[in-house]
Amino acid sequence: MRYVFLIAYDGTHFAGSQRQKNARTVQGVLEETAAGIFGTPVRIALSGRTDAGVHAAGQIGQADGDTAVPPGKLAEVMSRHLPDDVKVLKSAAAPEGFDCTRAVRQKTYCYRFYCSRTEHPLLSRYAVRLEREPELGRMRAVCPLIEGEHDFAAFRATGSSARTTVRTVFSLLADHRTVYGVPMYEIRVTGNGFLYNMVRILAGELYAVGCGIADGKDILSAFETGERAKLYRTLPAAGLTLEHVDYGFPLFGI
């Protein structure tokens, strides 16, 4: 039987989501816990990988096996045995023929940063501190330039193994709110797929535009030339969260 899971984790102390030798990973911790429940080694596949330090509120995983625990109760049972920084929020029997990696239609990520001269102890775990405050209007003005289908070769880090660099960004939104008296910015992007560090590079470029360091012409030039060097730096992993994975139908009911 195939089970599907909704998984959340704090990526601070993980070396990424994908299983690695001699490193603590989300997949490794989940598989170790599942093996104790299923009574046999279990492989847990994820909708996609996240890098070291990146968080998830809506990662999707799957596992094949047999257990006396009802599908809907498996999340609760697994979470009892999981550490505090990773939990299975929901579980269900997977639809016939479902593959959590291949069936993905779109993913939503959110990058958060706050503007302050000092680290805030209640914010710095899930948002990155940047000293200079950007102008939100400038950031929003260039979002439509990035939406749509483009060659995002310039928006990937070295080491990417993607066969094609063409991706579609369905929506890109920049927003601002005040948290604990501190300006907090959120960049939320939904697309059909993302290259290595693509969201963190996009977030950095929007920040640069907001600060007047870059403009829309720089973004259009990056699409045309594919040159990474002309873009702003990649922002740190701690500000990035995988928010939602969409398959076009609900996995866990309404």
Number of C-alpha atoms within 10 A of each C-alpha: 11 17 20 28 29 23 22 22 23 20 26 16 14 24 19 21 26 20 19 13 7 7 12 17 21 29 20 19 17 26 19 17 20 24 14 13 19 15 12 13 14 19 17 22 22 23 18 18 17 24 17 19 21 25 30 22 19 22 26 25 22 22 20 15 15 15 13 8 12 13 18 16 12 23 21 14 16 18 19 12 15 16 12 10 14 20 23 23 17 20 24 20 19 20 11 8 8 15 17 22 16 10 13 17 14 18 23 22 24 23 28 24 27 26 19 16 10 10 15 16 7 10 18 16 17 21 23 24 22 16 13 14 16 19 16 17 12 19 24 18 15 21 18 14 14 19 18 13 13 16 16 23 22 22 27 23 15 9 8 12 9 12 6 10 18 14 18 18 20 17 15 22 15 23 14 15 12 10 12 10 7 13 14 21 23 19 25 21 24 23 19 16 17 24 18 18 21 18 24 25 22 27 29 19 27 29 28 21 25 22 17 13 14 17 18 19 11 16 21 15 14 20 18 14 12 17 15 18 10 15 20 19 16 18 21 19 22 23 25 29 27 21 19 18 22 19 16 10 9 8 18 14 6 5
